[in-house]
Amino acid sequence: MGAFLDKPKTQKISEEGSRNELKFGVACMQGWRIDMEDAHRIVFPLPGKLADWSFYAIFDGHAGSKVAENASKTLIDVILARKEFQELQNDSSRHSDKDLIRRGIVQGFLDFDDTLEKDERSGSTAITAFVTPKHIILGNCGDSRAMVVSKQQVVQETVDHKPADEKEAKRIKKAGGEVVLQRINGALAVSRSLGDFEYKRNTGLENTEQLVSAEPEVTFYERRPDEDQILFLACDGIWDVFSSDILKNYLIHRLSCEESFARITEQLLDHCLHLGSRDNMSALLVGLDSCPKVDPEMKKKDDELNKSIATLAHNHCTESSKSETFSSNQIFELIKTCDLDVEGLPGGLISKRYIIESVFNKFNPNSDESSPEVIRLAPTNYGLGMFLFIGTEQ
């Protein structure tokens, strides 16, 4: 935790699909970290009378990948096994019972935490979303984050669980800990997570009273089909370099230019890397009822800009290759001096740096900067047994 590579692993693993009239795309990248500790899960349909529900989740591991991996495999199954969700599976009239749903999700998180080995040192944040015909139900434990965008505005987003927050700090101090440098006992930077049993050793306290709690915060957003555009979930490797408002603008722009949700999330990871993110990165994009569609004029302008950048990169690489050494950063700096129309482009030219990197890699396949770019997973049957875990070896 906290260790970095000499150069980032920029290979991305991505997937996209659709169900219940919702399109999604997801992508992951190891980045600068020594290991890949993120995981995610997408499940639809859910069983019984929840067939028109879907489930999306991202897990951001720390101090190892084991808890995140286990969560991606079994958290949803533990939640669905709860008596509250058994009622929901058997009786559609209970689908509007927010207390029942909230109780099932909260107790499902706590039950899952109880299934983990108590000597496990790794931990994981979790951000989950149930999308129902009427609601988007967010479950947040830690500092991964979700947002809902409607009518060009962020209308719902989760709040990170940080030790310095008043409510969290009160629990930490009551459990015998202290907040030092905005961390629990000067070490852990999140105040809620799955696992992390080093911080859950007080046998006289309930799980929700420990230094670190596995209790999620559950929020409901009432869907507005004529207005809702995007549901987005990501680990803190994304949010470290993007505010919600700027990221919202970026995603809306990309959806107006690009059909592939997987490609949008892939490009986002590259953008975050070049903005300075040093963490593992995972991003999951879901298009809601009023999701922006590709605008032919915007797509044409974007395609022309991409072509211009690729041509300039090719020309500069050709010229620079005559010298003994040159880097993609040098090529980027040269292109910045060119007269390119990037007005109105969210993120500016740096959001297109992936194009320059791609051209550079073709000229320098053995360069220290070069690495495989994308593994696009084949379409999968998203049943209850399906999970995606991105480990260190693929």
C-alpha positions as CSV (number, residue, x, y, z in Angstrom):
1,M,0.0,0.0,0.0
2,G,1.6,3.2,-1.1
3,A,4.4,1.6,-3.2
4,F,4.8,2.6,-6.8
5,L,6.3,1.2,-10.0
6,D,9.0,2.9,-12.0
7,K,6.5,3.3,-14.9
8,P,2.8,2.9,-14.9
9,K,1.1,-0.3,-16.2
10,T,-1.3,1.3,-18.7
11,Q,-3.0,-1.8,-20.1
12,K,-6.7,-1.5,-19.7
13,I,-9.3,-4.3,-19.3
14,S,-12.8,-3.3,-20.3
15,E,-16.2,-4.5,-21.2
16,E,-19.6,-3.2,-22.2
17,G,-23.1,-4.4,-22.6
18,S,-26.8,-3.6,-22.0
19,R,-29.8,-4.9,-20.2
20,N,-33.2,-3.5,-19.2
21,E,-32.6,-0.8,-21.7
22,L,-29.5,0.4,-19.8
23,K,-26.1,0.4,-21.5
24,F,-22.9,0.2,-19.5
25,G,-19.2,0.3,-19.9
26,V,-16.4,-0.5,-17.4
27,A,-12.6,-0.3,-17.6
28,C,-9.8,-0.9,-15.1
29,M,-6.1,0.0,-15.1
30,Q,-3.3,-0.8,-12.6
31,G,-1.5,2.5,-13.2
32,W,1.5,3.3,-11.0
33,R,0.7,0.9,-8.1
34,I,2.8,-2.2,-7.5
35,D,-0.4,-4.4,-7.6
36,M,-3.9,-4.2,-9.0
37,E,-6.3,-4.3,-6.0
38,D,-9.5,-3.1,-7.6
39,A,-12.4,-5.4,-8.5
40,H,-16.0,-4.9,-9.8
41,R,-19.2,-6.8,-10.3
42,I,-22.2,-6.4,-12.6
43,V,-25.3,-8.6,-12.2
44,F,-28.5,-8.7,-14.1
45,P,-31.2,-9.8,-14.0
46,L,-31.6,-10.4,-10.2
47,P,-33.7,-13.4,-9.2
48,G,-37.4,-13.8,-8.8
49,K,-39.5,-10.7,-8.9
50,L,-36.3,-8.6,-9.1
51,A,-35.8,-9.5,-12.7
52,D,-36.0,-5.9,-13.8
53,W,-33.4,-4.8,-11.2
54,S,-29.6,-4.7,-11.9
55,F,-26.6,-4.4,-9.7
56,Y,-23.3,-2.6,-10.2
57,A,-20.3,-2.3,-7.9
58,I,-16.7,-1.3,-7.6
59,F,-14.4,-2.4,-4.8
60,D,-11.1,-0.6,-4.1
61,G,-8.8,-2.8,-2.2
62,H,-5.8,-1.8,0.0
63,A,-3.0,-3.8,1.7
64,G,-3.8,-6.6,-0.7
65,S,-6.6,-7.6,-3.1
66,K,-8.2,-10.5,-1.2
67,V,-11.1,-8.6,0.4
68,A,-11.9,-6.8,-2.9
69,E,-11.8,-10.1,-4.8
70,N,-14.1,-11.8,-2.3
71,A,-16.5,-8.9,-2.3
72,S,-16.7,-8.9,-6.1
73,K,-17.6,-12.6,-5.9
74,T,-20.0,-12.9,-3.0
75,L,-21.3,-9.6,-1.6
76,I,-24.3,-9.5,-3.9
77,D,-25.1,-13.2,-3.0
78,V,-25.0,-12.4,0.7
79,I,-27.3,-9.4,0.2
80,L,-29.7,-11.5,-1.9
81,A,-29.7,-14.2,0.8
82,R,-30.9,-11.8,3.5
83,K,-34.5,-12.3,4.6
84,E,-35.3,-8.7,3.5
85,F,-34.3,-9.5,-0.1
86,Q,-36.0,-12.8,0.0
87,E,-39.2,-10.9,0.6
88,L,-38.4,-8.6,-2.3
89,Q,-37.8,-11.5,-4.6
90,N,-41.1,-13.1,-3.7
91,D,-43.4,-10.0,-3.3
92,S,-43.2,-7.1,-5.8
93,S,-45.5,-5.0,-3.6
94,R,-42.6,-4.6,-1.2
95,H,-40.3,-3.0,-3.8
96,S,-41.3,0.5,-2.6
97,D,-40.4,-0.3,1.0
98,K,-37.2,1.8,1.5
99,D,-36.7,0.7,5.1
100,L,-36.8,-3.0,4.1
101,I,-34.3,-2.4,1.2
102,R,-32.0,-0.3,3.3
103,R,-32.0,-2.9,6.1
104,G,-31.2,-5.7,3.6
105,I,-28.3,-3.8,2.1
106,V,-26.8,-2.7,5.4
107,Q,-27.1,-6.1,7.1
108,G,-25.8,-7.7,3.9
109,F,-22.6,-5.7,4.1
110,L,-22.2,-6.6,7.8
111,D,-23.0,-10.3,7.1
112,F,-20.4,-10.3,4.3
113,D,-17.8,-8.8,6.6
114,D,-18.5,-11.5,9.2
115,T,-17.7,-14.2,6.6
116,L,-14.1,-12.9,6.1
117,E,-11.2,-14.4,7.9
118,K,-10.5,-12.3,10.9
119,D,-6.7,-12.5,10.5
120,E,-7.1,-10.9,7.0
121,R,-5.1,-7.7,6.9
122,S,-6.4,-6.3,3.6
123,G,-9.5,-4.2,3.2
124,S,-11.7,-2.7,0.6
125,T,-14.0,0.2,0.0
126,A,-17.3,-0.5,-1.8
127,I,-19.6,1.5,-3.9
128,T,-22.7,-0.3,-5.1
129,A,-25.8,0.6,-7.0
130,F,-29.1,-1.2,-7.4
131,V,-31.0,0.2,-10.4
132,T,-34.7,-0.6,-10.2
133,P,-37.6,0.7,-12.4
134,K,-38.3,3.4,-9.8
135,H,-35.0,4.1,-8.0
136,I,-31.3,4.1,-8.0
137,I,-30.2,2.8,-4.6
138,L,-26.6,3.6,-3.7
139,G,-24.6,1.8,-1.0
140,N,-21.3,3.5,0.0
141,C,-18.6,2.2,2.4
142,G,-15.4,4.2,2.2
143,D,-14.1,6.6,-0.4
144,S,-15.1,5.2,-3.7
145,R,-17.9,7.3,-5.1
146,A,-21.0,7.3,-7.2
147,M,-22.9,10.1,-8.9
148,V,-26.2,10.5,-10.8
149,V,-26.4,13.2,-13.6
150,S,-29.7,14.6,-14.6
151,K,-30.4,17.5,-17.0
152,Q,-26.7,18.3,-17.1
153,Q,-26.4,18.5,-13.3
154,V,-25.1,16.2,-10.6
155,V,-28.2,15.6,-8.6
156,Q,-27.1,12.8,-6.4
157,E,-23.6,11.7,-5.1
158,T,-22.2,9.7,-2.3
159,V,-20.1,11.2,0.5
160,D,-16.7,9.8,1.3
161,H,-16.2,8.2,4.7
162,K,-13.1,10.0,6.1
163,P,-11.6,9.8,9.7
164,A,-11.6,13.5,10.1
165,D,-15.4,13.8,9.5
166,E,-17.1,14.7,12.8
167,K,-19.4,11.6,12.9
168,E,-16.6,9.3,12.0
169,A,-14.1,10.8,14.3
170,K,-16.6,10.5,17.2
171,R,-16.9,6.8,16.6
172,I,-13.1,6.3,16.2
173,K,-12.4,8.1,19.5
174,K,-15.1,6.2,21.3
175,A,-13.5,3.0,20.1
176,G,-10.2,4.0,21.6
177,G,-8.5,5.4,18.5
178,E,-7.4,8.8,17.4
179,V,-7.3,10.7,14.1
180,V,-3.8,11.7,13.2
181,L,-3.0,13.5,9.9
182,Q,-6.6,12.7,8.9
183,R,-5.9,9.0,9.3
184,I,-7.0,6.4,11.9
185,N,-4.1,6.2,14.3
186,G,-2.0,7.9,11.6
187,A,-2.4,4.9,9.2
188,L,-5.7,4.2,7.5
189,A,-7.2,7.0,5.3
190,V,-10.8,5.6,5.3
191,S,-13.1,5.2,8.3
192,R,-15.4,2.6,6.8
193,S,-14.4,-0.5,4.8
194,L,-14.8,-4.2,4.4
195,G,-12.1,-6.3,6.1
196,D,-9.3,-4.3,7.8
197,F,-9.7,-6.4,10.9
198,E,-6.6,-4.9,12.5
199,Y,-9.1,-2.0,13.2
200,K,-11.9,-4.3,14.4
201,R,-10.4,-6.1,17.3
202,N,-12.5,-4.7,20.2
203,T,-14.6,-7.7,21.2
204,G,-16.8,-5.5,23.4
205,L,-18.0,-3.5,20.4
206,E,-20.3,-4.2,17.5
207,N,-19.0,-4.1,14.0
208,T,-20.6,-0.7,13.5
209,E,-18.9,0.7,16.6
210,Q,-15.3,-0.3,15.8
211,L,-12.5,2.0,14.7
212,V,-13.4,1.0,11.1
213,S,-17.0,0.1,10.3
214,A,-18.4,-2.0,7.5
215,E,-21.8,-0.3,7.7
216,P,-22.7,1.3,4.3
217,E,-24.6,4.5,3.9
218,V,-27.6,3.8,1.7
219,T,-29.3,6.6,-0.3
220,F,-32.3,6.5,-2.7
221,Y,-32.7,8.5,-5.8
222,E,-36.1,8.5,-7.5
223,R,-35.6,8.0,-11.2
224,R,-36.9,10.7,-13.7
225,P,-36.9,9.0,-17.1
226,D,-37.3,12.3,-19.0
227,E,-34.3,13.8,-17.3
228,D,-31.8,11.2,-16.0
229,Q,-28.6,10.8,-18.0
230,I,-25.8,9.0,-16.3
231,L,-25.0,6.8,-13.3
232,F,-21.3,6.7,-12.7
233,L,-19.2,4.7,-10.1
234,A,-15.5,4.9,-9.6
235,C,-12.7,4.3,-7.1
236,D,-10.7,7.2,-5.7
237,G,-8.1,6.9,-8.4
238,I,-10.6,8.7,-10.6
239,W,-11.9,11.2,-8.0
240,D,-8.4,12.2,-6.9
241,V,-8.0,14.2,-10.1
242,F,-11.6,15.0,-11.1
243,S,-14.3,17.0,-9.3
244,S,-17.9,15.7,-9.9
245,D,-18.8,18.7,-12.0
246,I,-15.8,18.6,-14.3
247,L,-16.2,14.8,-14.7
248,K,-19.8,15.2,-15.5
249,N,-19.0,17.6,-18.3
250,Y,-16.3,15.3,-19.6
251,L,-18.7,12.2,-19.7
252,I,-21.5,14.2,-21.4
253,H,-19.1,15.4,-24.1
254,R,-17.7,11.9,-24.7
255,L,-21.2,10.4,-25.0
256,S,-22.0,13.0,-27.6
257,C,-19.0,11.9,-29.7
258,E,-18.5,8.2,-28.9
259,E,-20.9,5.2,-29.2
260,S,-18.8,2.7,-27.2
261,F,-19.2,3.0,-23.4
262,A,-16.2,0.8,-22.9
263,R,-14.1,3.1,-25.0
264,I,-15.3,6.2,-23.1
265,T,-14.2,4.6,-19.8
266,E,-10.9,3.5,-21.3
267,Q,-10.2,7.1,-22.5
268,L,-11.2,8.4,-19.0
269,L,-8.5,6.2,-17.3
270,D,-5.9,7.5,-19.7
271,H,-7.0,11.1,-19.0
272,C,-6.8,10.5,-15.2
273,L,-3.3,9.0,-15.6
274,H,-2.1,12.1,-17.5
275,L,-3.8,14.3,-14.9
276,G,-1.5,12.8,-12.3
277,S,-3.5,9.9,-10.7
278,R,-1.1,7.5,-9.0
279,D,-3.6,4.9,-7.9
280,N,-5.3,1.9,-9.4
281,M,-8.3,3.1,-11.5
282,S,-11.7,1.6,-12.2
283,A,-14.7,3.4,-13.8
284,L,-18.2,2.1,-14.5
285,L,-20.6,4.2,-16.7
286,V,-24.3,3.4,-17.0
287,G,-26.5,5.3,-19.5
288,L,-29.9,6.1,-18.0
289,D,-33.1,6.8,-19.9
290,S,-32.1,10.3,-21.2
291,C,-28.5,9.5,-21.8
292,P,-26.9,11.8,-24.4
293,K,-26.8,10.2,-27.9
294,V,-24.0,10.7,-30.4
295,D,-24.3,14.1,-32.1
296,P,-23.2,13.8,-35.7
297,E,-21.7,17.2,-35.8
298,M,-19.8,16.8,-32.5
299,K,-18.6,13.4,-33.6
300,K,-17.3,14.8,-36.9
301,K,-15.5,17.6,-35.1
302,D,-14.0,15.1,-32.6
303,D,-12.9,12.7,-35.3
304,E,-11.2,15.5,-37.2
305,L,-9.4,16.6,-34.1
306,N,-8.3,13.1,-33.4
307,K,-7.0,12.7,-36.9
308,S,-5.1,16.0,-36.7
309,I,-3.5,15.0,-33.5
310,A,-2.5,11.5,-34.8
311,T,-1.0,13.1,-37.9
312,L,1.0,15.6,-35.9
313,A,2.1,12.9,-33.6
314,H,3.2,10.7,-36.5
315,N,5.1,13.6,-38.1
316,H,6.9,14.6,-34.9
317,C,7.7,11.0,-34.1
318,T,9.2,10.5,-37.6
319,E,11.3,13.6,-37.2
320,S,12.3,13.0,-33.6
321,S,13.2,9.3,-34.2
322,K,16.3,10.6,-36.0
323,S,17.7,11.6,-32.6
324,E,19.0,8.9,-30.2
325,T,16.2,9.3,-27.6
326,F,12.8,11.0,-27.5
327,S,9.8,10.6,-25.3
328,S,6.0,10.8,-25.7
329,N,6.1,13.8,-23.3
330,Q,8.4,15.6,-25.8
331,I,6.0,14.9,-28.6
332,F,3.1,16.1,-26.5
333,E,4.9,19.4,-25.7
334,L,5.6,19.9,-29.4
335,I,1.9,19.3,-30.3
336,K,0.8,21.8,-27.6
337,T,2.5,24.5,-29.7
338,C,0.4,23.7,-32.8
339,D,-2.8,25.5,-33.8
340,L,-5.4,23.0,-32.8
341,D,-9.1,23.8,-32.1
342,V,-9.6,22.5,-28.6
343,E,-12.0,25.2,-27.5
344,G,-14.9,23.7,-25.6
345,L,-13.1,20.3,-25.2
346,P,-13.4,19.2,-21.6
347,G,-9.9,18.6,-20.3
348,G,-8.3,20.3,-23.2
349,L,-5.5,18.7,-25.2
350,I,-4.4,16.5,-22.3
351,S,-7.7,14.5,-22.7
352,K,-6.4,13.5,-26.1
353,R,-3.0,12.4,-25.0
354,Y,-3.9,8.7,-25.4
355,I,-3.8,9.3,-29.1
356,I,-0.2,10.6,-28.9
357,E,0.8,7.7,-26.7
358,S,-0.7,5.2,-29.2
359,V,1.3,6.7,-32.1
360,F,4.5,6.9,-30.0
361,N,4.1,3.2,-29.0
362,K,4.0,2.2,-32.7
363,F,7.3,4.0,-33.3
364,N,8.8,2.6,-30.1
365,P,7.4,-0.8,-29.3
366,N,10.3,-1.7,-27.0
367,S,10.4,1.7,-25.2
368,D,10.1,1.8,-21.4
369,E,7.0,4.0,-22.0
370,S,5.3,1.4,-24.2
371,S,2.8,-1.1,-22.9
372,P,-0.2,-3.0,-24.2
373,E,-3.2,-0.8,-24.4
374,V,-6.6,-2.5,-24.2
375,I,-8.0,-6.0,-23.5
376,R,-11.7,-5.8,-24.5
377,L,-13.5,-8.7,-22.9
378,A,-16.0,-10.7,-25.0
379,P,-19.7,-10.2,-24.3
380,T,-20.6,-12.2,-21.2
381,N,-23.9,-13.7,-20.0
382,Y,-24.4,-11.7,-16.9
383,G,-26.0,-14.2,-14.6
384,L,-25.8,-14.4,-10.8
385,G,-22.5,-16.3,-11.0
386,M,-20.7,-13.8,-13.1
387,F,-18.0,-11.6,-11.6
388,L,-15.1,-9.6,-12.9
389,F,-11.9,-9.4,-10.9
390,I,-8.9,-7.6,-12.3
391,G,-5.8,-9.1,-10.7
392,T,-2.1,-8.5,-11.3
393,E,-1.8,-11.2,-13.9
394,Q,-4.0,-11.5,-17.0
